[in-house]
Amino acid sequence: MTIKKKPYKRTRQITVSFRVNEEEQEILNRKAALSGLTKQDYLIHCITQRDYVIDGRNTRVQKAISKQINELIELLKKQSFIKDWECKDIEVLEYLLKIIISIKKGAQIKVEMEPRK
């Protein structure tokens, strides 16, 4: 019989899993990448309605911004009118623009969690 090791400085011992559709997964992946947080940290910040700061100097954030801009450019080449875009793409574009404007101002963006409707 083996002896279980005690978790060392680990406070999160509960696993939560849930199902999402492809569109929801894509939005989650894109927003988590743009925030520079892991999916776990991003979801925890969202459900606890805590603010988080996006650091534009973070290379992880810069790569995600670059990737999203390239994806949106490709989408714009296919569908030249934004009114033809899906809601998920418009939502990511809005989020991306907020981040870029804050980086341009030289400030870290403080994202305030909005209450769900």
C-alpha positions in Angstrom: 0.0 0.0 0.0 1.4 3.4 -1.0 1.2 6.4 1.1 -0.4 9.4 -0.5 1.8 12.5 -0.6 0.4 15.6 1.0 -0.1 18.4 -1.5 2.7 20.9 -1.1 1.4 24.4 -0.9 -1.4 23.6 -3.1 -4.8 25.2 -2.3 -6.7 24.1 -5.4 -7.5 20.5 -5.0 -10.9 20.4 -6.7 -11.2 19.8 -10.5 -14.1 21.4 -12.3 -14.9 20.5 -15.9 -17.7 21.5 -18.2 -18.7 21.3 -21.8 -18.8 24.2 -24.3 -19.6 24.3 -28.0 -17.0 25.1 -30.6 -17.9 28.8 -30.8 -17.7 29.3 -27.0 -14.4 27.4 -26.9 -12.9 29.6 -29.6 -13.9 32.8 -27.7 -12.5 31.4 -24.5 -9.2 30.5 -26.1 -8.8 33.8 -27.9 -9.7 36.0 -24.8 -7.5 33.9 -22.5 -4.6 34.2 -24.9 -5.1 38.0 -25.3 -5.2 38.5 -21.5 -1.9 36.7 -21.0 -3.4 34.5 -18.4 -3.9 30.7 -18.5 -7.4 29.5 -19.2 -7.7 28.5 -15.5 -6.7 31.9 -14.2 -8.8 33.7 -16.8 -11.9 31.7 -15.9 -11.3 32.2 -12.1 -11.0 36.0 -12.7 -14.2 36.0 -14.7 -16.3 34.0 -12.2 -15.1 35.9 -9.2 -15.6 39.2 -11.1 -12.1 40.4 -10.2 -10.2 42.9 -12.3 -7.0 41.8 -14.0 -4.2 43.7 -15.6 -3.0 43.0 -19.1 0.7 43.8 -19.5 1.4 44.8 -23.1 5.1 44.1 -22.6 4.4 40.5 -22.0 5.6 38.5 -25.0 2.8 36.0 -24.5 0.3 38.9 -24.9 2.2 40.3 -27.9 2.2 37.0 -29.7 -1.5 36.5 -29.1 -2.3 40.1 -30.3 -0.2 39.4 -33.5 -2.0 36.1 -34.1 -5.4 37.6 -33.6 -4.6 40.6 -35.9 -3.5 38.2 -38.6 -6.7 36.1 -38.2 -8.9 39.2 -38.4 -7.0 40.4 -41.5 -7.6 37.0 -43.2 -11.3 37.3 -42.2 -11.5 40.8 -43.6 -10.0 39.5 -46.9 -12.8 36.9 -47.1 -15.6 39.1 -45.9 -14.9 42.7 -46.6 -17.9 44.0 -44.5 -17.8 43.7 -40.8 -21.6 43.3 -40.8 -21.1 39.9 -42.3 -18.8 38.7 -39.5 -20.0 36.4 -36.7 -20.6 37.8 -33.2 -17.6 35.9 -31.8 -15.2 37.7 -34.2 -16.7 41.1 -33.5 -16.4 40.4 -29.7 -12.7 39.5 -30.1 -12.1 42.5 -32.3 -13.6 44.8 -29.7 -11.5 43.2 -26.9 -8.4 43.4 -29.1 -8.9 47.1 -29.9 -9.3 47.9 -26.1 -5.9 46.2 -25.5 -4.1 47.9 -28.4 -5.4 51.4 -27.4 -4.2 50.9 -23.9 -0.8 49.7 -25.0 -0.6 52.7 -27.4 -1.2 55.0 -24.4 1.6 53.3 -22.6 -0.6 52.1 -19.8 -1.4 48.6 -18.6 -5.0 47.8 -19.3 -7.1 47.1 -16.3 -10.0 44.9 -17.4 -13.1 45.4 -15.4 -15.4 42.4 -15.3 -18.9 43.3 -16.5 -21.8 41.6 -14.8 -23.5 39.0 -17.0 -26.9 40.0 -18.3 
